[in-house]
Amino acid sequence: MEYAARIRQKLTENLAPEVLEVVDESDRHAGHAGADAKGETHFHVTIVSSAFTGRSRVERQRLVYALLADELAERVHALGLTTRTPAEAGS
């Protein structure tokens, strides 16, 4: 399974997001540290989930990083995050 799909699956199963966007930005980082010609090394994830309610920005990021620990250890070099609650997103 490709990494974008793995990221999508884990976040969907664990955070039940209302919005989930997983964007592979690897092509923007060619030649940078951690870049690989095969891609799937740099991602940006936007996620809206009620699981973030009452959590700080750092706590939200730690939660996502913990869920994606395997992907980060294997291939994913950079992960940008936008994490919001439904109220913050206007849902």
C-alpha positions as CSV (number, residue, x, y, z in Angstrom):
1,M,0.0,0.0,0.0
2,E,1.3,3.4,-0.9
3,Y,2.1,5.8,2.0
4,A,-0.6,8.4,1.2
5,A,-3.2,5.6,1.5
6,R,-1.6,4.3,4.7
7,I,-1.8,7.8,6.2
8,R,-5.4,8.2,5.1
9,Q,-6.4,4.8,6.5
10,K,-4.7,5.3,9.9
11,L,-6.1,8.8,10.4
12,T,-9.6,7.8,9.3
13,E,-9.7,4.7,11.5
14,N,-8.4,6.5,14.6
15,L,-9.7,10.1,14.4
16,A,-12.9,9.8,12.4
17,P,-12.2,13.1,10.6
18,E,-14.9,15.2,9.0
19,V,-12.3,16.5,6.5
20,L,-9.1,14.8,5.6
21,E,-6.7,15.9,2.8
22,V,-3.4,14.1,2.3
23,V,-1.2,15.9,-0.2
24,D,2.1,14.5,-1.5
25,E,4.4,17.5,-1.8
26,S,7.5,15.4,-2.6
27,D,8.0,16.9,-6.0
28,R,8.5,20.3,-4.4
29,H,11.4,19.0,-2.4
30,A,13.6,17.3,-5.0
31,G,17.2,17.7,-4.0
32,H,16.4,18.4,-0.4
33,A,17.3,16.2,2.6
34,G,15.1,13.1,2.8
35,A,13.8,13.5,-0.8
36,D,13.6,10.4,-2.9
37,A,13.0,10.1,-6.7
38,K,10.2,7.6,-5.9
39,G,8.3,10.3,-4.1
40,E,6.1,9.9,-1.0
41,T,8.6,11.5,1.4
42,H,7.0,14.9,2.0
43,F,3.3,15.3,2.9
44,H,0.9,17.9,4.1
45,V,-2.2,16.7,6.0
46,T,-5.2,18.8,6.7
47,I,-7.6,17.2,9.2
48,V,-10.7,18.3,10.9
49,S,-11.8,16.0,13.8
50,S,-13.7,16.3,17.0
51,A,-10.8,14.2,18.5
52,F,-8.9,17.5,18.7
53,T,-11.4,19.2,20.9
54,G,-9.8,20.4,24.1
55,R,-6.3,19.6,22.9
56,S,-3.6,22.2,22.2
57,R,-1.9,22.4,18.8
58,V,1.1,20.6,20.1
59,E,-1.1,17.8,21.6
60,R,-2.9,17.4,18.3
61,Q,0.4,17.1,16.4
62,R,1.8,14.6,18.8
63,L,-1.4,12.5,18.4
64,V,-1.0,12.5,14.6
65,Y,2.7,11.8,14.8
66,A,2.1,8.9,17.2
67,L,-0.5,7.4,14.8
68,L,1.9,7.7,11.9
69,A,5.1,6.6,13.7
70,D,5.7,3.7,11.3
71,E,5.4,5.8,8.2
72,L,7.7,8.5,9.7
73,A,10.3,5.8,10.6
74,E,10.2,4.1,7.2
75,R,9.9,6.6,4.4
76,V,8.1,9.8,5.3
77,H,10.7,12.5,5.9
78,A,8.5,15.6,6.4
79,L,4.9,15.9,7.6
80,G,3.2,19.3,7.6
81,L,0.0,19.4,9.6
82,T,-3.1,21.6,9.8
83,T,-5.3,20.3,12.6
84,R,-8.7,21.8,13.5
85,T,-11.8,20.9,15.4
86,P,-15.1,21.1,13.6
87,A,-15.9,24.4,15.4
88,E,-12.6,25.9,14.2
89,A,-13.2,24.8,10.7
90,G,-16.8,26.2,10.7
91,S,-18.3,22.8,10.2
